[in-house]
Structures are given as C-alpha cells and as structure tokens.
C-alpha cells in the first residue's frame, strides 16, 4: 500500500471546501472537471433507461449496443478500424490504466510515463511492481516530449510507454511528426503503448492524432478514452478502451475480479452521447477556447509569471519562478491568503516544481476574479511589485 500515490486535486478541493465552510470566498481552479451540465439529451436517455428497467448486471465488457457505438465512433474519429469485440467499457477510465499495467508490467520491467503527467500513471506502475521512468515534458519545448530524450530512456527492460495528448496538466499536444516518431520507437523496441486520449476532442490548435492510426500500431496500442471530459459526464464514471486481442482475456479476468461490470443505464445514456447531437460538445470547446485566451493573457500580465498557450485540454501550467516562490509555496499561499485554489506542479511529477496547474473549467467571471486576486497577491511579494510583467 505504501507504493500507491494519490491525486492531489481531491485533497486540495477538500481543503478549499473546509475554508469555504468557515466563511471564506474560494475560487476553485483545481479540479479537472468541466463546469457544464451533462447535455439534456444524455440525461433524458438515462432517465428513460431507468424507467425501462436498465438496472441489472450487464456483460463485463459492456453492453453490445454501446460497444458497437464506440467502435463506430473510434473508426470515424480516430482513423483506425476498431471492432466492437475490442472495446472494453469500465466505470471511469482509471481501470483501463490499472488493468493495462497489472497485465503487462511486473518487477524488473520499466514503464515510461510523462512528467509532468497524470499522477496515477506513476502510482499504478509502482503498485504493479515495475519501475516508473519519467519522461520530462518541459515548457521550453512547448510541453511536447523531446523524442531524442525518449529514445535514450528506452532499455531492454522497457515494457510500456504511456503517452497523453492533449495532456494533463500542461495542455500540450503532440504533432503528427511527434506521434510518428513515437510509433517508430515503439515498433523498433517492441513496446506496448498506453495512449490516453481522454482530451482528444478538446483541441484548439493543430490536430489530435491517435497513434493507433499509424501502420503497425493498432495491435500494440491500448487506446484509452471516455465520456467524462468530452460530454461533461465526470460523475457518471464511464471510460472505455480499444484493446489489442491478446489483452482481452486479461482485461476480462481483472474486470470480473474488481468491478464486475459498468452500470447499465449509464451505458444506454452513453450510446445517446455518441450517436446524438454533438452541438453541446462543440459549444463547450468553443467556450473553453475563449477562457483559455482569457487566462493566458491575464497570467502573462502578472509580474513573475510566464504562461504558454495550451493547444488542448482545459489547463494552463504557468512557470511561477519569477515570483520567488516555488509552485507548491504559491499554491498553498494563494489558497490561504487570496482564496484561489490551484495545484502545485509537483502534484504531477518532479519537473513541475516551478509551476502550478490552473484549470480554466470555470466561468469567465470567476476566472477574471481569480486573476485579479492572483495579481494583487503576487504584487505584495518582495521584489515582485517593481518588476515588469513576464
């Protein structure tokens, strides 16, 4: 149990709620959750499913109608042929990661994962008994991996490579050339790729490229996706994967031994999410783009802070070293002294010590107020108020 980490966003949210309970005004920019309601057509489909009796156990891999809808959507959007038999539906996307690492990695194996990155990659690797090898993701490379550096990290013990684009916490997006080079390395070294595409439809600049769409990669890639971010369905706990055939039996055994199946009525609603109108998704992404531009401009006007414009997801990962505080110090003091809850960059790995993650999944009014509070706080720091904006 000592090898298992945690997800700091939930701990930060709990501290923020405790302060709110004491009467403090807190602006929440810590949780990676769309602030929009699940679209009405999806909610209505769930209500009908409950009335129609979709309240019993379902197949471990998911309802046939949802697996068919996912396969069709993956084939159309991700650029590779997916069959319903390869689709695995789980309660949330974290089980997809956990099962992949339990099935593929053990003591003596190595798993390369992005740093900064979603903290569960490292945590689950360690729990599986394997060695977690961080791949630095740096601001100076526009939050894309240095692929020469990736090549240098691969050893005969490397078993799994985790990639995430668009990325949490940086919003970085790999280019098509990046993905092609990653595929070349995976093929050359016989690696399995866990491709986290949960933010794949939240892209503002460039394109989302699924590595499974490249020659020779579908049979060695676990494509992870879900409904939480795209359809504002975080609380519904609905994830899925397209899994190579040799891994279907291990996934089946692990699902049966852990969660049995995913709730039936929510899967019926997920069919509607994929096959129904997509206007709400487009509107949400358009609003996120406006918020992105607002938060980036506002942060770059604050002395001591430097923020790149993310190409996807709904996070920024600014460098705050110019304030004289580390990311963890700034996050702690912002919450206590300014009523703004953000996350330290070290919540996502070791590289982000001079950064904080800010989720702009909040209203424009709240983002402006948060920027005002942040600016006022930073200008009280020694040696900062006289400095020029970054």
KAFEN-V341548 format. One record per residue. N is the residue number from 0. RES is the residue in one small letter. PHI is phi in whole degrees, -180 to 180 (* if undefined). PSI is psi in whole degrees, -180 to 180 (NA if undefined). OMEGA is omega in degrees with one decimal (* if undefined). Layout:
# KAFEN-V341548
n:N res:RES phi:PHI psi:PSI omega:OMEGA
n:N res:RES phi:PHI psi:PSI omega:OMEGA
This chain:
# KAFEN-V341548
n:0 res:x phi:* psi:-27 omega:-178.8
n:1 res:x phi:-68 psi:-16 omega:179.7
n:2 res:x phi:-83 psi:-12 omega:-174.9
n:3 res:x phi:-87 psi:127 omega:175.5
n:4 res:x phi:-87 psi:-156 omega:-179.2
n:5 res:x phi:-148 psi:-180 omega:177.0
n:6 res:x phi:-114 psi:106 omega:-169.1
n:7 res:x phi:-62 psi:-25 omega:-178.4
n:8 res:x phi:-57 psi:-39 omega:-178.9
n:9 res:x phi:-71 psi:-36 omega:177.5
n:10 res:x phi:-67 psi:-43 omega:178.5
n:11 res:x phi:-63 psi:-41 omega:179.0
n:12 res:x phi:-63 psi:-38 omega:178.9
n:13 res:x phi:-65 psi:-42 omega:177.3
n:14 res:x phi:-64 psi:-40 omega:179.8
n:15 res:x phi:-65 psi:-41 omega:179.3
n:16 res:x phi:-66 psi:-34 omega:177.1
n:17 res:x phi:-64 psi:-41 omega:177.0
n:18 res:x phi:-66 psi:-39 omega:177.0
n:19 res:x phi:-61 psi:-39 omega:179.8
n:20 res:x phi:-63 psi:-24 omega:177.0
n:21 res:x phi:-86 psi:0 omega:177.3
n:22 res:x phi:102 psi:5 omega:179.8
n:23 res:x phi:-82 psi:147 omega:174.9
n:24 res:x phi:-87 psi:121 omega:-177.8
n:25 res:x phi:-125 psi:133 omega:172.4
n:26 res:x phi:-103 psi:122 omega:-173.6
n:27 res:x phi:-91 psi:113 omega:175.4
n:28 res:x phi:-127 psi:27 omega:-174.1
n:29 res:x phi:-103 psi:-33 omega:-171.6
n:30 res:x phi:-89 psi:136 omega:177.8
n:31 res:x phi:-85 psi:71 omega:-174.4
n:32 res:x phi:-140 psi:124 omega:175.3
n:33 res:x phi:-55 psi:138 omega:-179.5
n:34 res:x phi:-88 psi:7 omega:178.7
n:35 res:x phi:-87 psi:154 omega:172.4
n:36 res:x phi:-75 psi:151 omega:170.8
n:37 res:x phi:-57 psi:133 omega:-178.0
n:38 res:x phi:-51 psi:146 omega:-172.6
n:39 res:x phi:-61 psi:-38 omega:-178.2
n:40 res:x phi:-65 psi:-32 omega:178.9
n:41 res:x phi:-73 psi:-42 omega:177.9
n:42 res:x phi:-63 psi:-40 omega:179.8
n:43 res:x phi:-65 psi:-39 omega:178.9
n:44 res:x phi:-64 psi:-37 omega:177.4
n:45 res:x phi:-66 psi:-42 omega:179.1
n:46 res:x phi:-63 psi:-43 omega:177.8
n:47 res:x phi:-63 psi:-40 omega:-179.4
n:48 res:x phi:-62 psi:-41 omega:177.2
n:49 res:x phi:-63 psi:-44 omega:179.4
n:50 res:x phi:-65 psi:-30 omega:-178.5
n:51 res:x phi:-85 psi:1 omega:173.7
n:52 res:x phi:92 psi:19 omega:177.3
n:53 res:x phi:-82 psi:67 omega:-174.0
n:54 res:x phi:-128 psi:16 omega:-175.4
n:55 res:x phi:-115 psi:175 omega:175.3
n:56 res:x phi:-57 psi:149 omega:173.1
n:57 res:x phi:-123 psi:-180 omega:178.5
n:58 res:x phi:-63 psi:147 omega:-178.7
n:59 res:x phi:-56 psi:-37 omega:-178.0
n:60 res:x phi:-86 psi:-4 omega:179.8
n:61 res:x phi:114 psi:163 omega:179.5
n:62 res:x phi:-66 psi:140 omega:-179.0
n:63 res:x phi:-55 psi:-40 omega:-177.0
n:64 res:x phi:-67 psi:-32 omega:176.9
n:65 res:x phi:-75 psi:-41 omega:179.1
n:66 res:x phi:-62 psi:-37 omega:176.5
n:67 res:x phi:-67 psi:-42 omega:179.8
n:68 res:x phi:-65 psi:-41 omega:178.2
n:69 res:x phi:-64 psi:-46 omega:-179.6
n:70 res:x phi:-60 psi:-42 omega:179.2
n:71 res:x phi:-65 psi:-42 omega:-179.5
n:72 res:x phi:-67 psi:-43 omega:178.7
n:73 res:x phi:-61 psi:-45 omega:-179.5
n:74 res:x phi:-61 psi:-40 omega:-178.0
n:75 res:x phi:-76 psi:-40 omega:-170.9
n:76 res:x phi:-97 psi:-32 omega:-172.6
n:77 res:x phi:-100 psi:-11 omega:170.6
n:78 res:x phi:85 psi:18 omega:172.9
n:79 res:x phi:-141 psi:154 omega:-176.2
n:80 res:x phi:-77 psi:119 omega:177.8
n:81 res:x phi:-117 psi:135 omega:177.4
n:82 res:x phi:-101 psi:150 omega:178.4
n:83 res:x phi:-56 psi:-31 omega:-179.0
n:84 res:x phi:-64 psi:-23 omega:179.8
n:85 res:x phi:-88 psi:-9 omega:-173.7
n:86 res:x phi:-86 psi:132 omega:178.1
n:87 res:x phi:-123 psi:124 omega:-179.9
n:88 res:x phi:-105 psi:133 omega:-177.8
n:89 res:x phi:-135 psi:160 omega:175.7
n:90 res:x phi:-75 psi:89 omega:-173.2
n:91 res:x phi:89 psi:166 omega:-176.9
n:92 res:x phi:-90 psi:-16 omega:-180.0
n:93 res:x phi:-59 psi:-40 omega:177.3
n:94 res:x phi:-58 psi:-32 omega:178.6
n:95 res:x phi:-60 psi:-45 omega:178.3
n:96 res:x phi:-64 psi:-48 omega:-175.0
n:97 res:x phi:-61 psi:-47 omega:-178.5
n:98 res:x phi:-65 psi:-38 omega:179.3
n:99 res:x phi:-61 psi:-46 omega:-176.2
n:100 res:x phi:-74 psi:-36 omega:176.4
n:101 res:x phi:-66 psi:-36 omega:-177.7
n:102 res:x phi:-78 psi:-29 omega:-168.6
n:103 res:x phi:-111 psi:-25 omega:-170.4
n:104 res:x phi:-121 psi:142 omega:177.4
n:105 res:x phi:-150 psi:-178 omega:-179.9
n:106 res:x phi:-54 psi:132 omega:-177.4
n:107 res:x phi:98 psi:-19 omega:177.5
n:108 res:x phi:-89 psi:161 omega:175.8
n:109 res:x phi:-124 psi:143 omega:177.4
n:110 res:x phi:-125 psi:123 omega:177.7
n:111 res:x phi:-93 psi:131 omega:-176.6
n:112 res:x phi:-139 psi:156 omega:-177.9
n:113 res:x phi:-74 psi:140 omega:177.2
n:114 res:x phi:-136 psi:111 omega:5.0
n:115 res:x phi:-73 psi:150 omega:179.7
n:116 res:x phi:-164 psi:176 omega:178.8
n:117 res:x phi:-56 psi:123 omega:-169.0
n:118 res:x phi:-64 psi:-19 omega:-176.5
n:119 res:x phi:-72 psi:-23 omega:176.3
n:120 res:x phi:-56 psi:-52 omega:-178.4
n:121 res:x phi:-68 psi:-44 omega:-177.1
n:122 res:x phi:-59 psi:-46 omega:-177.9
n:123 res:x phi:-71 psi:-32 omega:176.0
n:124 res:x phi:-62 psi:-46 omega:-179.9
n:125 res:x phi:-65 psi:-40 omega:179.3
n:126 res:x phi:-63 psi:-36 omega:178.6
n:127 res:x phi:-72 psi:-9 omega:177.8
n:128 res:x phi:95 psi:-1 omega:-178.1
n:129 res:x phi:-88 psi:172 omega:178.6
n:130 res:x phi:-96 psi:126 omega:179.4
n:131 res:x phi:-88 psi:123 omega:-176.8
n:132 res:x phi:-114 psi:111 omega:-177.1
n:133 res:x phi:-74 psi:138 omega:171.9
n:134 res:x phi:-105 psi:109 omega:-176.1
n:135 res:x phi:-61 psi:133 omega:174.9
n:136 res:x phi:-119 psi:111 omega:-169.0
n:137 res:x phi:-113 psi:151 omega:178.9
n:138 res:x phi:-63 psi:-37 omega:-177.1
n:139 res:x phi:-66 psi:-16 omega:174.9
n:140 res:x phi:-104 psi:23 omega:179.8
n:141 res:x phi:57 psi:35 omega:177.8
n:142 res:x phi:57 psi:37 omega:168.4
n:143 res:x phi:-116 psi:151 omega:-178.1
n:144 res:x phi:-68 psi:146 omega:167.5
n:145 res:x phi:-81 psi:108 omega:-171.4
n:146 res:x phi:-75 psi:-22 omega:170.3
n:147 res:x phi:-67 psi:-39 omega:177.6
n:148 res:x phi:-66 psi:-40 omega:175.8
n:149 res:x phi:-58 psi:-46 omega:179.7
n:150 res:x phi:-58 psi:-36 omega:-178.7
n:151 res:x phi:-73 psi:-20 omega:-178.7
n:152 res:x phi:-85 psi:-16 omega:-177.3
n:153 res:x phi:-77 psi:130 omega:178.4
n:154 res:x phi:-127 psi:174 omega:176.1
n:155 res:x phi:-60 psi:-16 omega:179.8
n:156 res:x phi:-92 psi:-7 omega:-178.9
n:157 res:x phi:-68 psi:127 omega:-177.4
n:158 res:x phi:-113 psi:-42 omega:-173.5
n:159 res:x phi:-131 psi:141 omega:172.9
n:160 res:x phi:-120 psi:124 omega:178.2
n:161 res:x phi:-100 psi:128 omega:173.4
n:162 res:x phi:-127 psi:154 omega:-177.0
n:163 res:x phi:-147 psi:111 omega:-179.3
n:164 res:x phi:-150 psi:125 omega:-8.8
n:165 res:x phi:-57 psi:153 omega:-165.5
n:166 res:x phi:-107 psi:147 omega:164.8
n:167 res:x phi:-104 psi:122 omega:19.3
n:168 res:x phi:-106 psi:5 omega:-166.2
n:169 res:x phi:-94 psi:-23 omega:-171.4
n:170 res:x phi:77 psi:7 omega:180.0
n:171 res:x phi:-69 psi:148 omega:179.7
n:172 res:x phi:-128 psi:128 omega:175.2
n:173 res:x phi:-70 psi:141 omega:173.8
n:174 res:x phi:-78 psi:168 omega:176.2
n:175 res:x phi:-60 psi:-40 omega:177.9
n:176 res:x phi:-62 psi:-40 omega:176.9
n:177 res:x phi:-58 psi:-49 omega:-177.5
n:178 res:x phi:-63 psi:-38 omega:178.3
n:179 res:x phi:-64 psi:-39 omega:179.1
n:180 res:x phi:-71 psi:-37 omega:175.6
n:181 res:x phi:-62 psi:-43 omega:178.7
n:182 res:x phi:-61 psi:-41 omega:179.0
n:183 res:x phi:-60 psi:-43 omega:178.9
n:184 res:x phi:-67 psi:-41 omega:-179.6
n:185 res:x phi:-64 psi:-41 omega:179.5
n:186 res:x phi:-69 psi:-42 omega:-177.3
n:187 res:x phi:-64 psi:-37 omega:-174.8
n:188 res:x phi:-105 psi:9 omega:177.1
n:189 res:x phi:57 psi:52 omega:-179.5
n:190 res:x phi:-99 psi:151 omega:167.3
n:191 res:x phi:-93 psi:135 omega:-179.1
n:192 res:x phi:-107 psi:127 omega:168.7
n:193 res:x phi:-99 psi:106 omega:-172.3
n:194 res:x phi:-103 psi:103 omega:-178.4
n:195 res:x phi:-85 psi:106 omega:-176.6
n:196 res:x phi:-113 psi:29 omega:-173.7
n:197 res:x phi:-63 psi:-25 omega:178.4
n:198 res:x phi:-103 psi:19 omega:-170.9
n:199 res:x phi:-60 psi:-25 omega:179.1
n:200 res:x phi:-98 psi:2 omega:178.7
n:201 res:x phi:-107 psi:77 omega:-177.2
n:202 res:x phi:-127 psi:133 omega:-179.2
n:203 res:x phi:-107 psi:-38 omega:-176.8
n:204 res:x phi:-128 psi:139 omega:-178.8
n:205 res:x phi:79 psi:-150 omega:-176.5
n:206 res:x phi:-142 psi:157 omega:172.4
n:207 res:x phi:-94 psi:126 omega:179.9
n:208 res:x phi:-118 psi:119 omega:174.9
n:209 res:x phi:-81 psi:127 omega:-178.5
n:210 res:x phi:-64 psi:-24 omega:179.4
n:211 res:x phi:-68 psi:-15 omega:180.0
n:212 res:x phi:-80 psi:-8 omega:-178.8
n:213 res:x phi:-90 psi:152 omega:-176.1
n:214 res:x phi:-54 psi:130 omega:174.9
n:215 res:x phi:81 psi:1 omega:-173.4
n:216 res:x phi:-100 psi:-26 omega:-177.2
n:217 res:x phi:-59 psi:-36 omega:-176.6
n:218 res:x phi:-79 psi:-4 omega:177.7
n:219 res:x phi:-129 psi:19 omega:-177.4
n:220 res:x phi:-125 psi:132 omega:168.0
n:221 res:x phi:-98 psi:112 omega:-179.6
n:222 res:x phi:-93 psi:116 omega:-179.3
n:223 res:x phi:-99 psi:135 omega:176.5
n:224 res:x phi:-156 psi:-176 omega:-179.0
n:225 res:x phi:179 psi:-170 omega:-172.8
n:226 res:x phi:-109 psi:-8 omega:-170.0
n:227 res:x phi:-65 psi:-47 omega:-174.6
n:228 res:x phi:-85 psi:-46 omega:-175.1
n:229 res:x phi:-65 psi:-40 omega:-173.9
n:230 res:x phi:-112 psi:15 omega:-179.0
n:231 res:x phi:52 psi:52 omega:-176.0
n:232 res:x phi:-123 psi:39 omega:-175.5
n:233 res:x phi:-58 psi:-44 omega:-177.2
n:234 res:x phi:-74 psi:-11 omega:179.8
n:235 res:x phi:-78 psi:-21 omega:-179.9
n:236 res:x phi:56 psi:74 omega:-178.8
n:237 res:x phi:-136 psi:110 omega:174.6
n:238 res:x phi:-125 psi:168 omega:175.8
n:239 res:x phi:-156 psi:165 omega:175.1
n:240 res:x phi:-143 psi:154 omega:165.4
n:241 res:x phi:-104 psi:118 omega:-167.3
n:242 res:x phi:-117 psi:135 omega:174.4
n:243 res:x phi:-59 psi:147 omega:-173.2
n:244 res:x phi:-53 psi:-42 omega:-178.2
n:245 res:x phi:-63 psi:-20 omega:-178.6
n:246 res:x phi:-94 psi:-4 omega:-177.7
n:247 res:x phi:-65 psi:-41 omega:-179.9
n:248 res:x phi:-65 psi:-47 omega:175.0
n:249 res:x phi:-59 psi:-42 omega:178.1
n:250 res:x phi:-61 psi:-42 omega:-179.8
n:251 res:x phi:-60 psi:-47 omega:-178.4
n:252 res:x phi:-64 psi:-41 omega:-178.8
n:253 res:x phi:-69 psi:-40 omega:177.3
n:254 res:x phi:-63 psi:-48 omega:-177.5
n:255 res:x phi:-63 psi:-33 omega:-179.5
n:256 res:x phi:-83 psi:-8 omega:-175.1
n:257 res:x phi:-122 psi:-58 omega:-172.7
n:258 res:x phi:-119 psi:-9 omega:-178.8
n:259 res:x phi:71 psi:-59 omega:-178.6
n:260 res:x phi:-170 psi:177 omega:177.7
n:261 res:x phi:-104 psi:147 omega:-174.8
n:262 res:x phi:-55 psi:136 omega:-172.4
n:263 res:x phi:-70 psi:-45 omega:-175.3
n:264 res:x phi:-64 psi:-35 omega:179.2
n:265 res:x phi:-68 psi:-31 omega:177.8
n:266 res:x phi:-69 psi:-37 omega:175.4
n:267 res:x phi:-62 psi:-41 omega:176.7
n:268 res:x phi:-64 psi:-35 omega:-179.6
n:269 res:x phi:-67 psi:-33 omega:174.5
n:270 res:x phi:-59 psi:-44 omega:178.2
n:271 res:x phi:-64 psi:-39 omega:179.4
n:272 res:x phi:-58 psi:-43 omega:-177.0
n:273 res:x phi:-78 psi:-36 omega:-172.4
n:274 res:x phi:-100 psi:-14 omega:-179.2
n:275 res:x phi:-86 psi:-168 omega:-179.5
n:276 res:x phi:-60 psi:143 omega:-179.1
n:277 res:x phi:-108 psi:10 omega:-176.8
n:278 res:x phi:-59 psi:-41 omega:-177.1
n:279 res:x phi:-64 psi:-36 omega:177.4
n:280 res:x phi:-64 psi:-47 omega:-179.5
n:281 res:x phi:-61 psi:-40 omega:-179.9
n:282 res:x phi:-67 psi:-40 omega:179.3
n:283 res:x phi:-64 psi:-45 omega:-179.3
n:284 res:x phi:-64 psi:-39 omega:178.1
n:285 res:x phi:-62 psi:-41 omega:178.2
n:286 res:x phi:-68 psi:-40 omega:176.3
n:287 res:x phi:-60 psi:-38 omega:178.7
n:288 res:x phi:-62 psi:-43 omega:178.2
n:289 res:x phi:-62 psi:-44 omega:-179.9
n:290 res:x phi:-66 psi:-39 omega:177.3
n:291 res:x phi:-57 psi:-49 omega:-178.1
n:292 res:x phi:-64 psi:-37 omega:179.3
n:293 res:x phi:-64 psi:-47 omega:-175.3
n:294 res:x phi:-72 psi:-38 omega:179.4
n:295 res:x phi:-66 psi:-46 omega:179.2
n:296 res:x phi:-62 psi:-44 omega:-178.7
n:297 res:x phi:-65 psi:-41 omega:-179.7
n:298 res:x phi:-67 psi:-40 omega:-178.7
n:299 res:x phi:-71 psi:-12 omega:175.6
n:300 res:x phi:-89 psi:-5 omega:-178.6
n:301 res:x phi:-95 psi:129 omega:-179.7
n:302 res:x phi:-58 psi:138 omega:174.9
n:303 res:x phi:85 psi:0 omega:-177.8
n:304 res:x phi:-121 psi:134 omega:177.7
n:305 res:x phi:-126 psi:125 omega:-174.4
n:306 res:x phi:-130 psi:124 omega:173.3
n:307 res:x phi:-80 psi:155 omega:177.4
n:308 res:x phi:-85 psi:115 omega:-178.7
n:309 res:x phi:-73 psi:149 omega:-179.5
n:310 res:x phi:-92 psi:-11 omega:-179.1
n:311 res:x phi:-162 psi:-176 omega:-176.8
n:312 res:x phi:60 psi:-159 omega:178.1
n:313 res:x phi:-138 psi:47 omega:177.9
n:314 res:x phi:-132 psi:152 omega:163.9
n:315 res:x phi:-121 psi:155 omega:-174.7
n:316 res:x phi:-134 psi:67 omega:-172.6
n:317 res:x phi:-71 psi:150 omega:171.7
n:318 res:x phi:-83 psi:122 omega:-176.3
n:319 res:x phi:-113 psi:14 omega:-175.0
n:320 res:x phi:-62 psi:-27 omega:179.8
n:321 res:x phi:-67 psi:-11 omega:177.9
n:322 res:x phi:-82 psi:-11 omega:-175.3
n:323 res:x phi:87 psi:-1 omega:179.0
n:324 res:x phi:-114 psi:150 omega:170.7
n:325 res:x phi:-75 psi:169 omega:178.1
n:326 res:x phi:-60 psi:-42 omega:-179.2
n:327 res:x phi:-68 psi:-39 omega:178.0
n:328 res:x phi:-65 psi:-44 omega:-179.4
n:329 res:x phi:-64 psi:-44 omega:-179.3
n:330 res:x phi:-61 psi:-43 omega:-179.2
n:331 res:x phi:-65 psi:-46 omega:-176.9
n:332 res:x phi:-73 psi:-34 omega:177.2
n:333 res:x phi:-60 psi:-43 omega:-180.0
n:334 res:x phi:-65 psi:-47 omega:-173.9
n:335 res:x phi:-75 psi:-36 omega:-170.8
n:336 res:x phi:-106 psi:-20 omega:-176.8
n:337 res:x phi:-124 psi:-8 omega:178.6
n:338 res:x phi:71 psi:33 omega:176.8
n:339 res:x phi:-123 psi:122 omega:-177.0
n:340 res:x phi:-101 psi:112 omega:174.6
n:341 res:x phi:-126 psi:176 omega:-179.5
n:342 res:x phi:-112 psi:142 omega:172.9
n:343 res:x phi:-65 psi:144 omega:177.6
n:344 res:x phi:-61 psi:-27 omega:-179.8
n:345 res:x phi:-72 psi:-8 omega:172.0
n:346 res:x phi:-67 psi:-13 omega:-175.0
n:347 res:x phi:-121 psi:12 omega:178.8
n:348 res:x phi:136 psi:-174 omega:-173.6
n:349 res:x phi:-88 psi:-26 omega:-175.2
n:350 res:x phi:-67 psi:-28 omega:-171.1
n:351 res:x phi:-89 psi:27 omega:-175.2
n:352 res:x phi:-63 psi:-27 omega:179.8
n:353 res:x phi:-99 psi:16 omega:-175.4
n:354 res:x phi:-126 psi:163 omega:165.1
n:355 res:x phi:-127 psi:154 omega:172.3
n:356 res:x phi:-104 psi:131 omega:177.3
n:357 res:x phi:-120 psi:124 omega:173.3
n:358 res:x phi:-90 psi:125 omega:177.5
n:359 res:x phi:-97 psi:29 omega:172.2
n:360 res:x phi:-85 psi:64 omega:178.3
n:361 res:x phi:-151 psi:168 omega:-174.1
n:362 res:x phi:-67 psi:157 omega:177.3
n:363 res:x phi:-61 psi:-37 omega:179.5
n:364 res:x phi:-63 psi:-44 omega:179.4
n:365 res:x phi:-68 psi:-36 omega:177.8
n:366 res:x phi:-65 psi:-41 omega:178.8
n:367 res:x phi:-64 psi:-41 omega:179.1
n:368 res:x phi:-66 psi:-41 omega:178.3
n:369 res:x phi:-63 psi:-42 omega:178.4
n:370 res:x phi:-63 psi:-39 omega:178.7
n:371 res:x phi:-64 psi:-44 omega:178.9
n:372 res:x phi:-66 psi:-42 omega:-179.6
n:373 res:x phi:-64 psi:-45 omega:-180.0
n:374 res:x phi:-62 psi:-45 omega:-179.3
n:375 res:x phi:-63 psi:-40 omega:180.0
n:376 res:x phi:-66 psi:-48 omega:-176.6
n:377 res:x phi:-61 psi:-37 omega:-177.6
n:378 res:x phi:-71 psi:-9 omega:173.9
n:379 res:x phi:-88 psi:-9 omega:-176.2
n:380 res:x phi:-76 psi:145 omega:-178.5
n:381 res:x phi:-57 psi:129 omega:175.1
n:382 res:x phi:79 psi:0 omega:-177.6
n:383 res:x phi:-96 psi:-40 omega:-172.5
n:384 res:x phi:-60 psi:-30 omega:-179.8
n:385 res:x phi:-85 psi:-12 omega:-175.6
n:386 res:x phi:-78 psi:160 omega:177.2
n:387 res:x phi:-82 psi:153 omega:175.3
n:388 res:x phi:-58 psi:151 omega:-179.1
n:389 res:x phi:-68 psi:NA omega:*
